Amino acid sequence: RLREIEGRIDVGCGRTWLLQLDECEDLGTVARLLLSLQRRSSVLKGLDCGWLEEVCLLPQNALDEQQAELSRQLQHRLDALDRLVPPARNPSDMLGEVVLKHFQGHGTFIGTIIEYDEHTGFRLQYDDGDTEDVSL
């Protein structure tokens, strides 16, 4: 979800941030990634980030001791970021768009976005008649 939100903010966080996300295994790193997202988005500048800064500075043993509470707080912040950062495009505006999707061992197929549902994502119809629900 962090990667998806990062794709919607004004200025992306960059390659280093994406590499950190791929290797993220602890709450301190999650806090740093969230803080970076929050600082880069004009929509999110007004949100309090003091507690995130404090979490970033906690030693691993303190993170472990407070894991349940910190996980809850970080999840709430992630939910807030997801709600506040508008989609790059309105999903319903993408109906009719043509997309390419590569299937390992089968090649690349052309599909058309034929439907959008906020719970299931986009429905693609491929040139061979198959359909698939995906999140883009």
C-alpha positions in Angstrom: 0.0 0.0 0.0 2.9 2.4 0.7 4.1 2.0 -2.9 0.7 2.7 -4.3 0.4 5.9 -2.1 3.9 7.0 -3.1 2.8 6.8 -6.8 0.0 9.4 -6.1 2.0 12.1 -4.2 3.3 15.3 -5.8 7.0 14.3 -5.8 8.0 10.7 -5.6 10.3 9.5 -2.9 12.9 8.0 -5.3 14.8 4.8 -5.9 16.4 4.6 -2.5 13.0 4.9 -0.8 11.7 2.1 -3.0 14.6 -0.1 -2.2 14.1 0.5 1.5 10.4 -0.5 1.1 11.4 -3.7 -0.6 13.7 -4.6 2.3 11.4 -3.2 5.1 11.3 -5.7 8.0 10.8 -3.5 11.1 8.5 -0.8 12.6 11.3 1.8 12.6 11.7 1.5 8.8 7.9 1.6 8.3 7.9 4.9 10.4 10.7 6.4 8.3 9.0 5.5 5.0 5.7 6.9 6.2 7.4 10.1 7.4 9.1 10.5 4.1 5.8 10.1 2.3 4.1 12.6 4.6 6.9 15.2 4.1 6.7 15.0 0.3 3.0 15.5 -0.2 1.6 19.0 -0.1 -1.8 17.5 1.0 -0.2 15.9 4.1 2.1 18.8 5.3 -0.3 19.8 8.0 -0.4 16.4 9.7 1.5 16.0 13.0 4.7 14.1 12.4 6.4 14.5 15.8 5.5 11.1 17.0 6.7 9.5 13.7 10.0 11.2 14.2 10.2 9.8 17.7 9.4 6.3 16.5 12.2 6.6 13.9 14.7 7.2 16.8 13.6 4.4 19.1 16.1 1.5 19.6 15.0 -1.9 18.4 14.3 -3.2 21.9 11.9 -0.3 22.5 10.2 -1.0 19.2 9.8 -4.6 20.2 8.4 -3.8 23.6 5.8 -1.4 22.0 5.1 -3.4 18.9 1.4 -3.8 19.3 0.7 -0.1 20.0 3.1 1.2 17.4 1.7 -1.1 14.8 -1.8 0.2 15.5 -0.6 3.8 15.3 1.3 3.2 12.1 -1.7 1.5 10.5 -3.9 4.5 11.4 -1.4 6.9 9.8 -1.2 4.7 6.7 -5.0 4.7 6.5 -5.0 8.5 6.8 -2.4 8.9 4.1 -4.4 6.6 1.8 -7.6 8.6 2.4 -5.9 12.0 2.0 -3.8 11.5 -1.1 -6.1 11.7 -4.1 -5.8 9.2 -6.8 -3.6 10.3 -9.7 -6.6 9.7 -12.0 -10.2 9.0 -11.3 -10.5 5.2 -11.9 -13.7 5.6 -13.8 -12.0 7.9 -16.2 -9.8 4.9 -17.2 -12.6 2.9 -18.7 -11.8 2.0 -22.3 -8.1 2.5 -21.8 -5.9 -0.2 -23.4 -3.2 -1.9 -21.3 -0.5 -4.4 -21.9 0.1 -7.3 -19.4 2.9 -9.8 -19.5 2.2 -13.3 -18.4 5.3 -15.3 -17.6 5.8 -18.1 -20.2 2.9 -16.9 -22.3 3.8 -13.5 -23.6 2.3 -10.0 -23.5 -1.4 -9.5 -24.1 -3.5 -6.5 -24.9 -6.5 -5.8 -22.7 -9.1 -3.1 -22.3 -10.4 -1.7 -19.0 -14.1 -2.5 -19.1 -15.2 -2.0 -15.5 -14.1 -0.5 -12.2 -15.2 -1.5 -8.7 -13.6 0.0 -5.6 -13.6 -3.4 -3.9 -12.4 -5.6 -6.8 -10.4 -3.1 -8.8 -10.3 -3.0 -12.6 -11.8 -5.6 -14.9 -9.7 -6.2 -18.0 -10.9 -7.9 -21.1 -8.2 -9.3 -23.3 -8.3 -9.7 -27.0 -8.7 -13.5 -26.7 -11.9 -12.9 -24.7 -10.6 -13.7 -21.2 -11.3 -11.3 -18.4 -9.4 -10.6 -15.2 -9.8 -8.4 -12.1 -6.6 -6.5 -11.3 -5.5 -3.5 -9.3 -3.4 -1.2 -11.5 
